[in-house]
Amino acid sequence: MTFTLALVGRPNVGKSTLFNRLVGKKLALVDDQPGVTRDLREGPGRIADIKFTVIDTAGLEEATDESLQGRMRRLTERAVEMADVCLFMIDARAGVLPADEVFADILRRKNANVILAANKGEGKAADATILEAYALGLGEPIRLSAEHGEGMGELMDALRPLSEEFAERDKRDAPETDIDIDADAEDDDDAVRVPTRTRPLQIAVVGRPNAGKSTLINKIIGEDRLLTGPEAGITRDAISVQTDWGGVPMRIFDTAGMRKKARINEKLEKLSVSDGLRAVKFAEVVIVLLDVDIPFEQQDLRIADLAEREGRAVVIGVNKWDVEEDKQDKLRELKEEFTRLLPQLRGAPLVTVSAKTGKGLDRLQQAVMRVYETWNRRVTTAQLNRWLTGMLEQHPPPAPGGKRIKMRYATQVKTRPPGFVVMTSHPDLVPASYNRYLVNGLREDFDMPGTPIRLTLRDQGDKNPYKDRKSSQPSRLSKHKKKPGSDR
């Protein structure tokens, strides 16, 4: 990526629609209702051979106070100052409004590279706006239709000289580094070999509205990157930020607060929750964030159960711990409730944190890495079969209807999460309680606390596995052909 391009303008001028077109995916929520985007969303943009980082921003509002609109405006202005290029979008159907003139003046002062675009410019109705836009003093406006993809060639022509300029800047500023390779280190058997991640660890932070998810992520990355405040439900779509947390590259997804289905009436909130569920499915580790004042409510349990059913590694975070007075008794109560209400996540780490002060974030990071390592764990077949023999001796499977169940063989077939297969006769007759007995045994004996474990019982029957196998070596008898009329 050679430069960053920020999309700015009033609410509902089509910034998110253009963002989705530039990144080639429907990442940002799009709705006719103005003000859908509230946070800054980044993505890899591309027009032909020009690559860049594109930033979707909240609609510029005239409010400058501590209201939600005022905080959204400050976040957008910060993105304008950080970006290399700003694409100022106006609505060609609505014409140039007084607010557009105010924002054009702000952009001229805050960013040297501003491109003007009149979106929704298809048809003759937009001709008057195109002429009127010259008065903004930002040069010739580009006529766009983000929805239909019109005007992308003109936008490419405007970006190309800037792209070449920033590419030269990056080449000029790139430091010269010499890599010193220790030849002896390669042969050192005692050296600890840490596998290099080719991509960042994917983490989703989920929970009910106002649990403090955005505040927690801001504290982790060390900057006010996500919009926060006392209002519940500020975050509307799953926003990802990339950071280096504890020396490990991570991409952390902030999701919209998830409420009960019965309370979700608006189409936009349904889209927001769907976006959050998608983030859970693509995450590797899910942090379920609870409010210490009202932990383990029904919706919290549903969210944690969803993460387990999706096979994600799970960490339970209890936020706002700084306001809790009787910490020891409260922690004991939380652990008891966790064990009782979420038995499917038995052994998963429960970490108390304060997103406001940052206390407990080091323990949260260690818990994330611990469950991730367990989620990727692999057990050898020899270990598994010794374990299975011991489990069967300790507690043999039942014999429903007088049919004896024989379990012959166990192997691990996958990781992320760990998946195992046990070859057995009559798998359909094995009760669920015995399946749980085996899963709990795997969890305890191979140190996999809190990790979803998938155990499949597969029918091998009484077949001899060598019955239909052709021998690769000719038998000794085949070497001596039988002579006609011989009794041998």
C-alpha positions in Angstrom: 0.0 0.0 0.0 1.6 3.3 -1.1 -0.9 5.8 0.4 -4.1 6.2 2.4 -7.3 7.6 0.9 -10.0 8.9 3.3 -13.6 9.1 2.1 -15.3 12.1 3.7 -18.5 14.1 3.3 -21.9 14.6 4.8 -24.0 11.7 6.0 -25.6 9.6 3.2 -23.6 10.8 0.3 -22.5 7.3 -0.6 -19.1 6.9 1.2 -19.7 3.3 2.4 -21.0 2.3 -1.1 -17.8 3.6 -2.7 -15.7 2.0 0.1 -17.2 -1.4 -0.7 -16.6 -1.0 -4.4 -12.9 0.0 -3.9 -12.2 -2.9 -1.6 -14.2 -5.3 -3.8 -16.3 -6.7 -0.9 -19.4 -5.7 1.1 -17.5 -4.9 4.3 -19.3 -1.7 5.3 -23.0 -1.6 6.2 -25.1 0.3 3.6 -28.6 1.7 4.3 -30.8 4.5 3.2 -30.8 5.8 6.7 -28.2 8.6 7.2 -25.4 8.2 9.8 -25.0 4.4 9.5 -21.1 4.6 9.7 -19.8 5.8 13.0 -16.3 4.4 13.3 -13.3 4.5 11.0 -13.2 1.4 8.8 -10.0 0.5 6.8 -9.6 -1.8 3.9 -7.2 -2.6 1.0 -8.5 -0.5 -1.9 -7.6 -0.9 -5.6 -8.4 0.8 -8.9 -6.7 -1.1 -11.8 -3.0 -1.2 -10.8 -3.2 1.5 -8.1 -3.3 0.0 -4.6 -3.9 2.0 -1.5 -5.5 1.8 2.0 -9.0 3.3 1.9 -10.7 4.6 5.1 -14.5 4.9 5.4 -15.4 7.7 7.8 -18.5 8.9 9.7 -20.6 11.6 8.0 -19.4 15.1 8.8 -21.8 16.8 11.1 -21.9 20.5 12.1 -22.0 19.6 15.9 -18.8 20.4 17.8 -19.9 19.6 21.4 -19.5 16.3 23.4 -22.6 14.8 21.8 -22.4 11.6 19.8 -22.4 13.6 16.5 -19.6 15.9 17.9 -17.4 12.9 18.8 -18.0 11.3 15.4 -16.9 14.6 13.7 -13.7 14.7 15.8 -12.9 11.1 14.8 -13.4 11.9 11.1 -11.3 15.1 11.4 -8.5 12.9 12.9 -8.7 10.6 9.9 -8.5 13.6 7.6 -5.3 14.7 9.3 -3.7 11.2 9.1 -4.7 10.4 5.5 -2.4 11.1 2.5 -5.4 11.9 0.3 -9.0 12.9 1.0 -11.8 12.2 -1.4 -14.5 14.8 -0.5 -17.9 13.5 -1.7 -21.0 15.6 -2.2 -24.5 14.4 -3.3 -25.0 15.4 -6.9 -28.8 15.0 -6.5 -29.1 17.2 -3.5 -26.7 19.9 -4.8 -24.1 21.9 -2.9 -25.4 22.6 0.6 -24.1 25.2 3.0 -22.6 22.3 5.1 -20.5 21.2 2.1 -19.0 24.7 1.9 -18.1 24.6 5.6 -16.5 21.2 5.3 -14.6 22.1 2.1 -13.0 25.0 4.0 -12.0 22.6 6.8 -10.5 20.1 4.3 -8.4 22.8 2.6 -6.8 23.7 6.0 -6.3 20.1 7.2 -5.1 18.2 4.1 -3.0 19.2 1.2 -4.4 16.6 -1.2 -8.2 16.9 -1.6 -10.1 15.4 -4.6 -13.7 16.5 -5.1 -16.3 14.0 -6.2 -20.0 14.4 -7.0 -21.6 11.1 -6.2 -24.9 9.8 -7.5 -24.0 11.7 -10.7 -25.7 9.5 -13.2 -28.3 11.2 -15.4 -28.8 14.8 -16.6 -30.3 15.9 -13.2 -26.7 16.1 -11.8 -25.4 18.5 -14.4 -26.3 21.7 -12.4 -24.5 20.3 -9.3 -21.4 19.6 -11.2 -21.1 23.2 -12.4 -22.0 24.5 -8.9 -19.3 22.3 -7.3 -16.5 24.4 -8.9 -17.4 27.2 -6.4 -16.0 25.0 -3.5 -12.5 25.8 -4.7 -11.3 22.2 -4.8 -10.7 22.0 -8.5 -12.7 20.1 -11.1 -15.2 17.7 -9.6 -15.2 14.0 -10.6 -18.6 12.7 -11.6 -19.2 9.4 -9.8 -21.8 6.7 -9.3 -20.5 4.5 -6.5 -23.5 2.3 -6.9 -23.1 1.6 -10.6 -19.3 2.0 -10.9 -19.3 5.0 -13.1 -16.4 7.5 -13.0 -13.8 5.0 -11.7 -11.6 5.8 -14.7 -11.6 9.5 -13.8 -10.9 8.8 -10.2 -7.9 6.6 -11.3 -6.5 9.4 -13.4 -6.7 11.8 -10.4 -5.0 9.3 -8.0 -2.2 8.1 -10.3 0.1 11.1 -10.0 -0.4 11.1 -6.2 0.3 7.4 -6.1 3.6 7.8 -8.0 4.5 10.7 -5.7 3.9 8.7 -2.6 5.7 5.6 -4.0 8.8 7.7 -4.6 8.5 9.1 -1.1 8.4 5.6 0.4 11.4 4.5 -1.7 13.3 7.5 -0.6 12.5 7.1 3.1 13.0 3.4 3.3 15.9 2.5 5.6 18.7 0.4 4.4 19.0 -2.7 6.6 21.6 -5.4 6.7 20.4 -8.8 7.8 23.0 -10.7 9.9 22.3 -14.4 9.8 24.0 -16.6 12.5 25.0 -19.7 10.7 25.5 -21.6 14.0 22.0 -20.9 15.2 20.5 -23.1 12.5 22.3 -26.2 13.9 21.5 -25.4 17.6 19.2 -28.1 18.7 18.6 -26.4 22.0 17.3 -23.2 20.5 13.7 -22.4 20.9 12.0 -22.2 17.5 9.1 -19.9 17.5 6.9 -20.4 14.4 6.5 -17.2 12.4 2.9 -16.1 11.7 2.2 -15.3 8.1 -0.9 -13.4 9.1 -2.2 -11.7 12.2 -4.2 -13.6 14.9 -7.9 -12.9 14.4 -9.8 -11.9 17.6 -13.4 -10.9 17.9 -14.6 -9.0 21.0 -18.4 -9.7 21.5 -20.9 -9.0 24.2 -24.1 -7.1 25.1 -24.4 -3.4 24.3 -22.5 -1.0 26.6 -20.2 -3.8 28.0 -17.1 -1.7 27.0 -15.9 -3.5 23.9 -14.8 -0.4 22.0 -13.1 1.1 25.1 -11.2 -2.2 25.7 -9.9 -2.2 22.1 -8.9 1.4 22.3 -6.9 0.7 25.4 -5.2 -2.4 23.8 -4.1 -0.4 20.7 -3.2 2.7 22.8 -5.2 5.2 20.9 -8.9 6.4 20.6 -9.4 4.7 17.3 -13.0 3.5 18.0 -15.9 5.7 19.0 -16.9 5.3 22.6 -19.4 7.0 25.0 -22.1 6.3 27.6 -24.8 5.6 24.9 -25.5 1.9 24.4 -25.2 0.6 20.8 -22.7 3.1 19.4 -20.9 0.5 17.4 -23.0 -0.6 14.4 -20.8 -2.8 12.3 -17.8 -5.1 12.9 -14.7 -2.8 12.7 -11.2 -4.4 12.6 -8.0 -2.8 13.8 -4.6 -4.3 13.4 -2.1 -4.0 16.2 0.9 -5.6 17.9 -0.3 -6.9 21.3 2.4 -8.3 23.5 4.7 -8.8 20.6 2.1 -10.8 18.6 0.5 -9.3 15.4 -3.3 -9.3 15.8 -6.4 -8.1 14.0 -9.1 -7.3 16.6 -12.8 -7.0 15.6 -15.0 -4.7 17.5 -18.6 -5.9 17.1 -22.0 -4.3 17.7 -23.7 -5.2 21.0 -26.0 -8.2 20.7 -29.4 -8.0 22.2 -32.3 -10.5 22.3 -34.0 -11.1 19.0 -37.3 -10.0 20.5 -35.9 -6.6 21.2 -34.4 -6.0 17.7 -36.9 -4.2 15.5 -34.8 -2.0 13.2 -33.4 -3.4 10.0 -30.1 -1.6 10.7 -29.7 -3.3 14.1 -30.4 -6.7 12.5 -27.6 -6.0 9.9 -25.3 -4.9 12.7 -25.8 -8.1 14.7 -25.4 -10.2 11.5 -22.1 -8.4 10.9 -21.0 -9.3 14.4 -22.0 -13.0 14.0 -19.9 -13.1 10.8 -16.9 -11.7 12.8 -17.3 -14.6 15.3 -17.3 -17.2 12.5 -14.0 -15.8 11.0 -12.3 -15.3 14.3 -9.8 -17.7 15.9 -10.2 -16.4 19.4 -13.4 -14.9 20.8 -13.4 -12.6 23.9 -16.8 -12.6 25.4 -16.9 -9.4 27.4 -19.3 -9.2 30.4 -20.3 -6.2 32.6 -19.3 -7.0 36.2 -22.6 -5.4 37.5 -24.8 -7.7 35.4 -22.7 -10.7 34.4 -24.0 -14.0 32.9 -27.3 -12.7 31.8 -29.3 -14.8 29.3 -27.8 -13.0 26.3 -24.3 -13.4 27.6 -24.8 -17.2 27.8 -26.2 -17.3 24.3 -23.2 -15.4 22.9 -20.7 -17.6 24.7 -22.6 -20.7 23.5 -22.6 -19.4 20.0 -18.8 -19.0 20.1 -18.4 -22.6 21.4 -20.8 -24.0 18.7 -18.8 -22.2 16.0 -15.7 -24.0 17.3 -13.8 -20.8 18.4 -11.3 -20.6 21.3 -13.1 -18.6 24.0 -11.9 -16.2 26.7 -14.4 -14.7 29.2 -13.5 -11.1 30.1 -15.3 -9.4 33.0 -15.0 -5.6 32.5 -15.4 -2.6 34.8 -13.5 -4.4 37.6 -12.1 -1.1 38.8 -15.5 -0.1 40.3 -16.0 -3.5 42.1 -15.4 -3.1 45.9 -15.5 -6.7 47.2 -13.3 -8.2 44.6 -12.4 -11.6 46.2 -16.0 -12.5 47.0 -17.2 -11.3 43.6 -14.5 -13.3 41.8 -15.5 -16.5 43.7 -19.1 -15.9 42.8 -18.2 -15.3 39.1 -16.3 -18.6 38.9 -19.1 -20.6 40.5 -21.6 -19.1 38.1 -19.3 -19.7 35.1 -18.9 -23.4 36.0 -22.6 -23.8 36.6 -24.0 -21.9 33.6 -21.5 -22.7 30.9 -20.4 -26.3 31.5 -19.5 -26.6 27.7 -16.7 -24.1 28.3 -15.4 -25.7 31.5 -11.8 -24.6 32.1 -11.9 -21.6 29.8 -10.0 -18.6 31.3 -12.1 -16.0 33.1 -10.1 -12.7 33.3 -11.1 -9.6 35.2 -10.1 -6.3 33.4 -10.7 -2.6 33.5 -11.0 -1.2 29.9 -11.0 2.3 31.4 -7.7 2.0 33.4 -6.0 -0.9 31.4 -5.6 -3.0 34.5 -5.6 -6.8 33.7 -4.9 -6.4 29.9 -1.6 -8.3 30.3 -3.4 -11.3 31.8 -6.1 -11.0 29.1 -3.4 -11.2 26.4 -1.7 -14.2 28.1 -5.1 -16.0 28.3 -5.7 -15.3 24.5 -2.4 -16.9 23.6 -2.9 -19.8 25.9 -6.3 -20.8 24.5 -5.0 -20.2 20.9 -2.2 -22.7 21.5 -4.7 -25.2 23.0 -7.0 -24.7 20.0 -4.2 -25.7 17.7 -3.0 -28.7 19.8 -2.4 -32.1 18.2 -2.2 -35.4 20.0 -0.4 -38.4 18.5 -2.4 -41.5 17.6 -0.2 -43.7 20.0 -1.1 -41.4 22.9 -4.7 -41.4 22.0 -5.0 -45.2 21.9 -3.2 -45.6 25.2 -5.7 -43.0 26.6 -8.7 -44.8 25.1 -7.6 -48.2 26.6 -7.4 -46.6 30.0 -10.8 -44.9 29.7 -12.5 -48.1 28.6 -11.0 -50.0 31.5 -12.0 -47.4 34.0 -15.6 -47.1 32.6 -16.6 -49.6 29.9 -19.3 -48.5 27.5 -22.9 -49.7 28.2 -24.5 -52.6 26.4 -28.0 -51.4 25.4 -30.3 -54.2 24.4 -27.5 -56.7 25.1 -25.4 -55.4 22.3 -21.9 -55.0 23.3 -20.2 -51.8 22.1 -16.6 -52.2 21.1 -14.3 -49.2 20.7 -11.2 -50.2 18.8 -9.3 -47.2 17.6 -8.9 -43.4 18.1 -7.2 -40.7 16.1 -7.1 -37.0 15.7 -8.4 -35.8 12.3 -8.2 -32.0 12.7 -7.2 -29.0 14.8 -8.8 -25.5 15.2 -10.7 -26.8 17.1 -9.3 -30.3 18.0 -11.4 -33.0 16.3 -11.2 -36.8 17.1 -12.7 -40.0 15.6 -13.2 -43.2 17.6 -13.9 -46.3 15.5 -16.7 -48.2 17.3 -19.4 -50.8 16.8 -23.0 -49.5 17.0 -22.1 -45.8 17.3 -25.8 -44.9 17.2 -26.3 -46.8 20.4 -23.6 -44.9 22.4 -25.5 -42.6 24.9 -24.7 -38.9 25.0 -23.5 -39.2 28.6 -20.7 -41.6 27.5 -19.7 -39.2 24.7 -19.4 -36.5 27.3 -17.3 -38.8 29.4 -14.9 -39.2 26.6 -14.8 -35.5 25.7 -14.2 -34.5 29.4 -11.4 -37.2 29.5 -9.7 -35.7 26.4 -10.0 -32.2 27.9 -8.5 -33.2 31.3 -5.9 -35.7 30.3 -4.5 -33.7 27.3 -4.7 -30.3 29.0 -7.3 -28.7 26.7 -9.4 -26.6 29.1 -12.2 -24.5 27.6 -11.5 -25.5 24.0 -14.4 -26.8 21.9 -13.7 -30.5 21.2 -15.4 -32.4 18.4 -15.7 -36.1 18.9 -17.1 -38.4 16.2 -18.0 -42.0 16.7 -17.6 -43.9 13.4 -18.9 -47.3 12.6 -16.2 -49.7 11.4 -18.3 -52.8 12.0 -16.7 -56.2 12.4 -14.9 -56.0 9.1 -11.4 -57.1 8.8 -9.5 -54.1 7.5 -7.1 -56.4 5.6 -9.9 -58.5 3.9 -10.1 -56.7 0.6 -6.5 -55.5 0.5 -4.3 -56.9 -2.2 -0.9 -58.0 -1.2 1.9 -56.1 -2.7 4.2 -59.2 -2.5 3.4 -62.5 -4.3 2.7 -65.3 -1.9 5.2 -68.2 -1.7 2.6 -70.6 -3.1 2.1 -68.5 -6.2 5.8 -69.0 -7.1 5.2 -72.7 -7.7 2.6 -73.1 -10.4 0.4 -76.2 -9.9 1.1 -78.8 -12.6 -1.9 -80.3 -14.4 -3.1 -83.5 -12.7 -0.9 -82.9 -9.6 -2.4 -83.6 -6.2 -0.1 -80.9 -4.6 
